[in-house]
Amino acid sequence: MAAFSLWSTAPFPADFRDRTWITKYGACSLHRSRGILPVPRYQPKASTMEVFMRTPKQGHWRSSDHSGKKGSNGSHPSSERPRKRDAETAKVRLLKVLSSLINLDSQHGKVEQLILELESLNAKPVTDTFTEMALAGEWKLIFSSMTTKTDGSIRIRKIGQKIDPEKKKLINEVLWSFPSVDGTGNIDAYLWAECDYKFVAPGRLQVETPSHSVKIVETEDGKKQTLPDDMQKVITALRSALPIDFFEPQGLLDVSYIEPNFRLGRFVGKRLAGVRNVFVREGTDG
């Protein structure tokens, strides 16, 4: 078993849609892209793509490219400065641990300790509007405490999240691969899980049941790719390979710590209680 993020949004043109199949998770739309790998629906600011690597055996997901640069310092009241310094220290330590995480119990305990420390230093949200302004935009996951299991047929290449306050949408995106039927290689695809959300308390979101769509990415040479007859089986394998809170994120989600380029998310409630995620804003190091 193992645990873990990527990014993009906006509906595809109607001519991308080839067919829809019904899974036990609901209707899932399949799209085929035309031409080479499509231009992302957002323009990353970073010069390198974020790749997420699964650690050996049982463990958690982390980013392979994360340095933890210190953010800009603004002016704060003197009473806030010690808390800010403590939070910055804890954040830098957390990012350093995550950059070298090799799935040892001792390291996982350290990660949890630093996350709890940051959560204890989080400033209480003033209004929902303030929280939404801070949440808005594209984020990349660098750690999730949720474990996963996979038979090795599904490769998760990227995962991320976008929050659109104007439309009250939370959208998870995954770039992943699965084996082609003819054995000539892997087929790349995107998965989107799009959810409505609303605030039910300061800093707490109610995330609704998502709608899913999958887009198959064509090869650069335009060579035809043969999809498996049983795509539901492939989607089931993908579901197992992902942290469940990225495939089915419905539930109560706390913004347990947030800065302009760094945030922590914590699920509450029976289904995902205690699951924690660490994000940095797309194009930054936190």
Legacy VTK file of the C-alpha trace (Angstrom):
# vtk DataFile Version 3.0
C-alpha trace
ASCII
DATASET POLYDATA
POINTS 286 float
0.000 0.000 0.000
1.097 3.583 -0.534
-0.342 7.295 -0.369
-0.349 11.163 -2.379
-1.307 15.559 -6.606
-1.490 17.632 -10.272
-3.329 20.277 -12.355
-5.873 21.855 -15.088
-9.757 22.760 -15.622
-12.530 24.254 -17.978
-14.736 21.973 -20.102
-13.448 20.336 -23.268
-14.996 21.039 -26.676
-17.869 18.732 -27.530
-15.875 17.002 -30.266
-13.472 15.580 -27.692
-16.193 13.399 -26.230
-16.232 9.892 -27.658
-18.289 7.924 -25.208
-19.449 7.656 -21.625
-19.440 4.503 -19.560
-21.172 3.845 -16.275
-19.070 2.650 -13.363
-20.112 1.845 -9.842
-18.773 5.309 -9.009
-21.194 6.962 -11.449
-21.051 8.144 -15.044
-17.528 8.713 -16.295
-16.958 10.610 -19.543
-14.119 9.605 -21.849
-12.452 12.124 -24.130
-9.846 11.635 -26.827
-7.490 14.502 -27.541
-6.367 15.317 -31.066
-2.775 15.738 -32.106
0.140 15.755 -29.702
0.062 16.189 -25.949
-2.399 19.054 -25.428
-1.314 22.401 -24.053
-2.284 22.484 -20.355
-5.312 24.558 -19.545
-3.149 26.643 -17.298
0.359 27.884 -17.890
2.755 26.606 -15.201
5.176 29.189 -13.905
7.794 26.629 -12.948
10.436 25.670 -15.481
10.193 21.994 -14.622
7.150 19.779 -14.292
6.312 18.414 -10.900
6.602 14.634 -10.825
5.295 12.597 -7.943
7.093 9.435 -6.956
5.796 6.549 -4.882
8.127 5.399 -2.179
8.921 1.660 -1.900
6.383 -0.744 -0.456
3.947 0.902 1.939
4.132 4.639 2.372
3.132 8.082 1.248
3.475 10.213 -1.826
5.888 13.100 -2.100
7.192 15.449 -4.742
10.560 14.763 -6.340
11.300 18.480 -6.913
10.803 20.581 -3.829
13.288 22.897 -2.148
11.159 24.804 0.348
12.186 28.370 -0.366
11.259 30.928 2.220
8.348 33.170 1.341
8.331 36.962 1.398
8.117 38.714 4.751
5.431 41.285 5.314
5.032 43.590 8.262
3.065 42.193 11.220
2.131 43.461 14.647
4.862 42.708 17.188
2.595 40.227 19.000
2.305 38.187 15.802
6.002 38.028 14.994
6.949 35.137 17.321
4.080 33.028 15.924
5.095 33.878 12.377
8.719 32.987 13.070
7.693 29.691 14.686
5.398 28.866 11.767
8.073 29.686 9.188
10.584 27.511 11.038
8.148 24.598 11.222
7.245 24.991 7.544
10.867 25.007 6.404
11.578 21.936 8.540
8.529 20.158 7.128
9.490 20.905 3.520
13.022 19.695 4.216
11.764 16.393 5.644
9.362 15.886 2.731
12.124 16.535 0.205
14.003 13.479 1.502
11.112 11.276 2.627
11.907 7.589 2.099
8.909 6.142 3.884
10.417 5.297 7.243
8.151 5.270 10.287
10.451 7.698 12.074
10.165 10.215 9.238
6.403 9.809 9.008
6.159 10.586 12.715
8.254 13.713 12.197
6.015 14.830 9.326
2.912 14.393 11.487
4.554 16.284 14.344
5.443 19.257 12.118
1.983 19.311 10.527
0.364 19.389 13.969
2.750 22.150 15.016
1.802 24.259 11.990
-1.901 23.655 12.571
-1.544 24.883 16.159
-0.004 28.104 14.815
-2.667 28.739 12.181
-4.372 32.112 12.402
-8.134 31.797 12.716
-9.922 32.842 9.495
-11.640 36.205 9.735
-14.283 35.594 7.051
-15.124 32.992 4.409
-14.267 35.564 1.747
-10.774 35.993 3.170
-10.259 32.215 3.224
-11.490 31.846 -0.361
-9.134 34.570 -1.560
-6.248 32.654 -0.018
-7.425 29.320 -1.455
-8.093 30.532 -4.994
-5.906 29.161 -7.778
-3.842 26.119 -8.629
-2.041 23.973 -6.079
0.240 20.960 -6.267
0.276 18.208 -3.679
3.586 17.316 -2.066
2.337 14.941 0.632
-0.781 13.045 1.657
-1.189 10.899 4.745
-3.685 8.717 2.850
-2.336 5.306 1.840
-3.030 3.582 -1.483
-2.541 0.192 -3.065
-1.745 -0.708 -6.660
-0.892 -3.783 -8.705
1.672 -1.795 -10.658
-0.408 -1.423 -13.827
-1.314 2.201 -13.072
1.366 4.876 -12.945
0.482 8.181 -11.295
2.571 10.932 -12.881
1.095 14.120 -11.421
-1.700 15.204 -9.110
-2.998 18.648 -8.200
-5.959 20.771 -7.265
-7.645 23.967 -8.394
-10.088 26.019 -6.348
-12.396 28.441 -8.141
-14.238 30.647 -5.597
-16.310 32.354 -8.288
-17.894 29.068 -9.391
-17.540 27.405 -5.964
-15.619 24.542 -7.580
-12.859 22.298 -6.255
-11.226 20.259 -9.018
-8.661 17.499 -8.611
-6.594 16.523 -11.658
-4.398 13.483 -12.182
-2.028 12.704 -15.043
-1.671 8.921 -15.158
-0.742 6.019 -17.442
-1.988 2.488 -18.040
-0.757 -0.337 -20.332
-1.944 -0.459 -23.926
-3.788 -3.564 -25.105
-1.201 -4.419 -27.786
1.690 -4.210 -25.317
3.482 -1.446 -27.197
3.677 0.899 -24.219
1.595 2.966 -21.862
-1.373 5.172 -22.640
-1.385 8.581 -20.964
-4.607 10.052 -19.651
-6.015 12.779 -17.439
-8.609 12.292 -14.736
-10.663 15.158 -13.341
-12.834 14.987 -10.230
-14.907 18.176 -10.115
-16.848 19.080 -6.980
-19.068 21.869 -5.729
-18.249 23.202 -2.281
-19.658 25.565 0.322
-18.498 26.933 3.652
-20.260 25.461 6.687
-18.020 27.083 9.313
-15.025 29.445 9.321
-12.237 27.640 7.466
-14.365 24.503 6.883
-15.678 23.411 3.485
-18.401 20.919 2.679
-17.153 19.207 -0.502
-19.913 17.580 -2.538
-19.865 14.326 -4.530
-17.694 14.799 -7.645
-18.336 14.232 -11.330
-15.495 12.422 -13.106
-14.118 12.751 -16.613
-11.177 11.056 -18.315
-9.264 12.327 -21.337
-6.974 10.049 -23.339
-3.808 11.759 -24.600
-2.732 10.848 -28.125
0.882 10.053 -28.958
3.134 12.664 -30.574
3.233 10.707 -33.830
-0.553 10.347 -33.864
-0.357 6.555 -33.737
-3.652 4.895 -32.895
-3.907 3.526 -29.372
-6.127 0.570 -28.580
-8.047 0.988 -25.350
-8.990 -1.991 -23.187
-12.536 -3.253 -23.709
-13.184 -3.050 -19.972
-12.370 0.564 -19.112
-14.308 0.207 -15.865
-11.620 -2.207 -14.684
-8.942 0.353 -15.537
-10.795 3.097 -13.640
-11.193 0.775 -10.650
-7.434 0.182 -10.658
-6.858 3.940 -10.885
-9.148 4.506 -7.909
-7.077 2.078 -5.844
-3.804 3.711 -6.904
-4.951 7.191 -5.856
-5.521 8.572 -2.379
-9.263 8.156 -2.037
-9.637 11.839 -1.096
-8.513 12.785 -4.611
-10.865 10.379 -6.400
-13.818 10.847 -4.043
-13.144 13.969 -1.968
-16.671 14.517 -0.710
-16.828 15.371 2.979
-15.800 18.075 5.421
-12.439 19.685 4.688
-10.688 22.071 7.066
-8.188 24.667 5.896
-5.951 23.828 8.834
-3.083 26.159 7.853
-2.656 28.601 4.998
-0.121 31.096 3.625
-0.086 32.690 0.162
1.928 29.793 -1.363
1.535 26.984 1.161
-1.393 25.275 2.848
-2.499 22.258 4.824
-5.830 20.484 4.426
-7.429 18.215 7.026
-10.528 16.094 6.501
-12.964 15.587 9.353
-15.918 13.245 9.623
-16.160 9.463 9.612
-15.084 8.598 6.061
-11.827 10.561 5.763
-11.225 11.616 9.362
-7.656 12.747 10.003
-6.447 12.603 6.397
-3.994 15.460 5.876
-2.556 16.937 2.688
0.315 19.362 2.146
0.097 21.706 -0.858
2.260 24.418 -2.375
0.981 26.859 -4.953
1.693 25.873 -8.547
4.884 27.482 -9.788
6.315 28.087 -6.311
8.340 26.218 -3.694
6.027 27.160 -0.862
LINES 2 288
4 0 1 2 3
282 4 5 6 7 8 9 10 11 12 13 14 15 16 17 18 19 20 21 22 23 24 25 26 27 28 29 30 31 32 33 34 35 36 37 38 39 40 41 42 43 44 45 46 47 48 49 50 51 52 53 54 55 56 57 58 59 60 61 62 63 64 65 66 67 68 69 70 71 72 73 74 75 76 77 78 79 80 81 82 83 84 85 86 87 88 89 90 91 92 93 94 95 96 97 98 99 100 101 102 103 104 105 106 107 108 109 110 111 112 113 114 115 116 117 118 119 120 121 122 123 124 125 126 127 128 129 130 131 132 133 134 135 136 137 138 139 140 141 142 143 144 145 146 147 148 149 150 151 152 153 154 155 156 157 158 159 160 161 162 163 164 165 166 167 168 169 170 171 172 173 174 175 176 177 178 179 180 181 182 183 184 185 186 187 188 189 190 191 192 193 194 195 196 197 198 199 200 201 202 203 204 205 206 207 208 209 210 211 212 213 214 215 216 217 218 219 220 221 222 223 224 225 226 227 228 229 230 231 232 233 234 235 236 237 238 239 240 241 242 243 244 245 246 247 248 249 250 251 252 253 254 255 256 257 258 259 260 261 262 263 264 265 266 267 268 269 270 271 272 273 274 275 276 277 278 279 280 281 282 283 284 285
